[in-house]
Amino acid sequence: MGGRARIDIVIPTRDRPAKLEALLGDLEAQTLPPASTVVVDDSRGGGPVMSDHPELSLRTVHLPERGFITRAKNRGAREGTSEFLAFIDDDNRVPPNLLESLARSLADRPRRVAVMPGVLYHARPDLVWVYAAPFRPDRWEFELIGRNRPRDPRWEGRILGTDALPNLSLVRREAFANVGGFDESFPVNSSGDLCQRLKRAGGEVVADTGVLTRHDVEPPGSRAFWGAHSVPDPGRTRYEVADWFRFHRRWGPRPRGFSALATYHALDFLVPLLIAMMVRPSPSLRSLLGAIGRGYLEGLVGPFVDAPTAPFRA
């Protein structure tokens, strides 16, 4: 890779102006300044009012209606032309060397097409959010390495295989475009599907735990912390459930009795979600239960194809 890497940043955001502002401040301190930063916003009430960040070549794309995370990422990726795309959720806090270190992981390795950092909890940086997310051997779930455990030097400073790119990732634009970008039939959780398509196209996807970012979410110890994103938002809950079943229809094991087995394995996240709904403040228990039911039916028995339905085009 000749010269310094050029990176376009894409940040999807909705109704979290304080978190977005904190992230932009971190990005402004990067040792490798981004070529451009695009905030794709579908907030209610006109969107966030952001401070000036002249180092970021910052611009905002307002979606006229709620687009959810996947559509926002594809929309933002169309705004730039740089070799690399960094997709960063708005609830991240990042170290100054983040972009430079991740670009170094891909430098002069053309087969390596995407990388994620290790992730700690922002409020509890002694605890790991995740180091990497490879499939478990049965492919029904991801092995969330280090999740909710104290930091472990045995897992840090390493290159690890991963089958999903949660939270934050750096991707080669050419590889991203060649596989059609994020598949918008997964409105919320599309990084695992992108990862599999990049691999199927011959690319290597890794986690580089030599760089650690921080996820600004509720840490273990708060009441039903695992439901903080889903419980207040029935629309997101619906698509998270649907995305899980769609993903396994495409990439998981396909034994006889798939529907029953998939339902059984889905209980690993549905039961904790139901518990969180009981103990956390929620807008409407009925609406949340309805969202789970709709997501279940749409994901398990609804129409589905084995290719992106809205291909990315630069």
Secondary structure as the mmCIF struct_conf table of DSSP 4:
data_model
#
loop_
_struct_conf.conf_type_id
_struct_conf.id
_struct_conf.beg_label_comp_id
_struct_conf.beg_label_asym_id
_struct_conf.beg_label_seq_id
_struct_conf.end_label_comp_id
_struct_conf.end_label_asym_id
_struct_conf.end_label_seq_id
BEND BEND1 GLY A 3 ARG A 4
STRN STRN1 ILE A 7 THR A 13
BEND BEND2 ARG A 14 ASP A 15
HELX_RH_AL_P HELX_RH_AL_P1 PRO A 17 GLU A 28
TURN_TY1_P TURN_TY1_P1 ALA A 29 ALA A 29
BEND BEND3 THR A 31 LEU A 32
BEND BEND4 ALA A 35 ALA A 35
STRN STRN2 SER A 36 ASP A 41
HELX_RH_3T_P HELX_RH_3T_P1 ARG A 44 GLY A 46
HELX_LH_PP_P HELX_LH_PP_P1 MET A 50 ASP A 52
HELX_RH_3T_P HELX_RH_3T_P2 PRO A 54 LEU A 56
STRN STRN3 LEU A 58 HIS A 62
BEND BEND5 PRO A 64 GLU A 65
HELX_RH_AL_P HELX_RH_AL_P2 PHE A 68 ALA A 77
TURN_TY1_P TURN_TY1_P2 ARG A 78 GLU A 79
BEND BEND6 GLU A 83 GLU A 83
STRN STRN4 PHE A 84 ILE A 88
TURN_TY1_P TURN_TY1_P3 ASP A 90 ASP A 91
STRN STRN5 ASN A 92 ARG A 93
TURN_TY1_P TURN_TY1_P4 PRO A 96 ASN A 97
HELX_RH_AL_P HELX_RH_AL_P3 LEU A 98 LEU A 106
TURN_TY1_P TURN_TY1_P5 ALA A 107 ASP A 108
TURN_TY1_P TURN_TY1_P6 PRO A 110 ARG A 111
STRN STRN6 ARG A 112 TYR A 121
BEND BEND7 HIS A 122 ALA A 123
TURN_TY1_P TURN_TY1_P7 PRO A 125 ASP A 126
STRN STRN7 LEU A 127 LEU A 127
STRN STRN8 VAL A 128 VAL A 130
BEND BEND8 TYR A 131 TYR A 131
HELX_LH_PP_P HELX_LH_PP_P2 PRO A 134 PRO A 134
STRN STRN9 PHE A 135 PHE A 135
HELX_LH_PP_P HELX_LH_PP_P3 ARG A 136 ARG A 136
TURN_TY1_P TURN_TY1_P8 PRO A 137 ASP A 138
BEND BEND9 ARG A 139 GLU A 141
STRN STRN10 PHE A 142 PHE A 142
TURN_TY1_P TURN_TY1_P9 ILE A 145 ASN A 148
BEND BEND10 ARG A 149 ARG A 149
STRN STRN11 PRO A 150 PRO A 150
TURN_TY1_P TURN_TY1_P10 PRO A 153 TRP A 155
BEND BEND11 GLU A 156 GLY A 157
STRN STRN12 ILE A 159 GLY A 161
BEND BEND12 ASP A 163 ASP A 163
BEND BEND13 ASN A 167 ASN A 167
STRN STRN13 LEU A 168 ARG A 172
HELX_RH_AL_P HELX_RH_AL_P4 ARG A 173 ASN A 178
TURN_TY1_P TURN_TY1_P11 VAL A 179 GLY A 180
BEND BEND14 GLY A 181 PHE A 182
TURN_TY1_P TURN_TY1_P12 GLU A 184 SER A 185
BEND BEND15 PHE A 186 VAL A 188
HELX_RH_AL_P HELX_RH_AL_P5 SER A 191 ARG A 200
TURN_TY1_P TURN_TY1_P13 ALA A 201 GLY A 202
STRN STRN14 GLU A 204 HIS A 215
BEND BEND16 VAL A 217 VAL A 217
HELX_LH_PP_P HELX_LH_PP_P4 GLU A 218 PRO A 219
TURN_TY1_P TURN_TY1_P14 PRO A 220 GLY A 221
BEND BEND17 SER A 222 SER A 222
TURN_TY1_P TURN_TY1_P15 ARG A 223 ALA A 224
HELX_RH_3T_P HELX_RH_3T_P3 PHE A 225 GLY A 227
TURN_TY1_P TURN_TY1_P16 ALA A 228 PRO A 232
HELX_RH_AL_P HELX_RH_AL_P6 PRO A 234 TRP A 251
BEND BEND18 GLY A 252 GLY A 252
TURN_TY1_P TURN_TY1_P17 ARG A 256 GLY A 257
HELX_RH_AL_P HELX_RH_AL_P7 PHE A 258 VAL A 279
BEND BEND19 ARG A 280 ARG A 280
BEND BEND20 PRO A 283 PRO A 283
HELX_RH_AL_P HELX_RH_AL_P8 LEU A 285 LEU A 300
TURN_TY1_P TURN_TY1_P18 VAL A 301 VAL A 301
BEND BEND21 GLY A 302 GLY A 302
BEND BEND22 ASP A 306 ALA A 307
BEND BEND23 THR A 309 ALA A 310
#
